[in-house]
Amino acid sequence: MQVIGSFFVLPFALTDASRLLIDPWTTLAAVLLGVVNALGTLSLYKGFEVGRLSIVSPIASTAPVVAILLAVTFLGEIVTKKLLVGIGLVLVGIILVSVQAVQTDASKQVAKGTAYAIGFMLFGGLLLFGLKPVSNILGVFLPVLIMRWVGIPVLAVPFLARRSTGHGSGAFRLILAVAFFDTFANVIYTVGVHVGTVSIVSTLGGMFSAVTVLLARVMLKERLSRHQIVGFIAIVVGVGILGAIG
């Protein structure tokens, strides 16, 4: 997926290639963000594998909290009361929508999933924050391309450690689609923080978990619980407040 995604963004990144010479330290930071992105991806998928989706997804979706704290501390972003209310509503809504009822007790499974979810929260928050200063120097496309290239060897290690069975052309078409949308999402987010603030853009970007639940409702006909409906209402109100601000 990283290889395919890099081809999508490569033609655009080449137009900004001269930016690599502006500040080598920023280029190094982009490389480190690639490692962070890959480790976050591994943490998330491993959490889904060994833990419970109802536990992992809500914790993982709080990564914007880490990004906001870093932005306020290191970038001097000012969080007003109105902004704080909007961010709070969206984050609470994301958690409510992501939470599903846990029907059985499996403490060890929950503990494993929680550890990986916290890992993604930290790695994801650092990535959401780090793309702001990096994109200010390298532009939008170069950081995404660098992260893709760096992610290839990092993600290849666990992939090669498993025995590949092959799944035919259908699986390849699915991977192609996922690679495109994943890369497109990275570019769109980088554009957002490049022109806006980490506090608002990272919060809105954290809605991926809620969107997943909504798609499951529309396409898979899964029923929404009462607290998930309340969560969606909180998200809509929060996004409205953030939109009025920014």
Residue pairs with C-beta under 8 A, 6 or more apart in sequence:
1 175
1 178
1 179
1 182
2 148
2 149
2 151
2 152
2 155
2 179
3 148
3 152
4 175
4 176
4 179
4 180
5 148
5 179
5 180
5 182
5 183
5 186
6 145
6 148
6 149
6 152
6 183
8 179
8 180
8 183
8 184
9 141
9 144
9 145
9 148
9 183
9 187
10 145
12 140
12 141
13 141
13 142
13 144
13 145
15 141
16 138
16 139
16 140
16 141
16 142
17 142
19 137
19 138
19 139
19 142
20 27
20 138
20 142
22 137
22 138
23 137
26 133
26 134
26 137
26 138
27 138
27 146
29 130
29 133
29 134
30 134
30 138
30 142
30 143
30 146
30 147
31 146
31 150
32 130
33 126
33 127
33 130
33 131
33 134
33 143
33 146
33 147
34 146
34 147
34 148
34 149
34 150
34 151
34 154
35 150
35 154
36 123
36 126
36 127
36 130
37 123
37 127
37 147
37 150
37 151
38 150
38 151
38 154
38 155
39 119
39 123
39 154
40 119
40 120
40 123
40 124
40 127
41 151
41 155
42 154
42 155
42 158
43 116
43 117
43 119
43 120
43 123
44 56
44 60
44 116
44 117
44 120
44 124
46 116
47 56
47 60
47 112
47 113
47 114
47 115
47 116
47 117
47 119
47 120
48 56
48 113
50 109
50 112
50 113
50 116
51 109
51 110
51 112
51 113
51 114
51 116
51 117
52 102
52 106
52 109
52 110
52 113
53 100
54 98
54 99
54 100
54 101
54 102
55 102
55 110
55 113
55 114
55 117
56 113
56 114
56 116
56 117
57 98
57 99
57 117
57 209
57 212
58 94
58 95
58 98
58 99
58 209
59 114
59 117
59 118
59 120
59 121
60 117
60 120
60 121
60 124
60 209
61 91
61 94
61 95
61 98
61 206
61 208
61 209
61 210
62 91
62 94
62 95
62 121
62 206
63 120
63 121
63 122
63 123
63 124
63 125
63 128
63 202
63 206
64 87
64 91
64 125
64 128
64 202
64 203
64 205
64 206
65 91
65 121
65 125
66 121
66 122
66 124
66 125
66 126
66 128
66 129
67 124
67 125
67 126
67 128
67 129
67 198
67 199
67 202
68 77
68 79
68 87
68 198
68 199
68 202
68 203
69 125
70 125
70 126
70 129
70 198
71 77
71 129
71 132
71 197
71 198
71 199
71 202
72 78
72 79
72 199
74 129
75 129
75 132
75 133
75 198
77 197
77 198
77 199
79 87
79 199
80 245
82 241
82 245
83 199
83 200
83 241
83 242
83 245
85 238
85 241
86 200
86 203
86 238
86 239
86 240
86 241
86 242
86 245
87 199
87 200
87 203
87 238
87 242
88 238
89 234
89 235
89 237
89 238
89 241
90 203
90 204
90 206
90 207
90 234
90 235
90 238
90 239
90 242
91 203
91 206
91 238
92 231
92 234
93 210
93 230
93 231
93 232
93 233
93 234
93 235
93 236
93 238
94 206
94 207
94 209
94 210
94 231
94 235
95 231
96 227
96 228
96 230
96 231
96 234
97 209
97 210
97 213
97 214
97 228
97 231
97 232
97 235
98 209
98 210
98 213
98 231
99 227
99 228
100 225
101 225
102 110
125 202
128 189
128 193
128 198
128 202
128 205
129 198
129 202
131 143
131 189
131 190
131 193
132 193
132 194
132 198
134 143
135 143
135 190
135 193
135 194
136 194
138 146
139 194
140 187
140 190
140 191
140 194
141 187
141 190
143 190
144 183
144 186
144 187
144 190
147 186
148 183
185 208
189 201
189 205
192 201
192 204
192 205
193 201
193 202
196 246
197 246
200 242
200 245
200 246
203 238
203 242
204 239
204 242
207 235
210 231
210 232
210 235
213 222
213 224
213 228
214 232
216 222
217 223
217 224
224 232
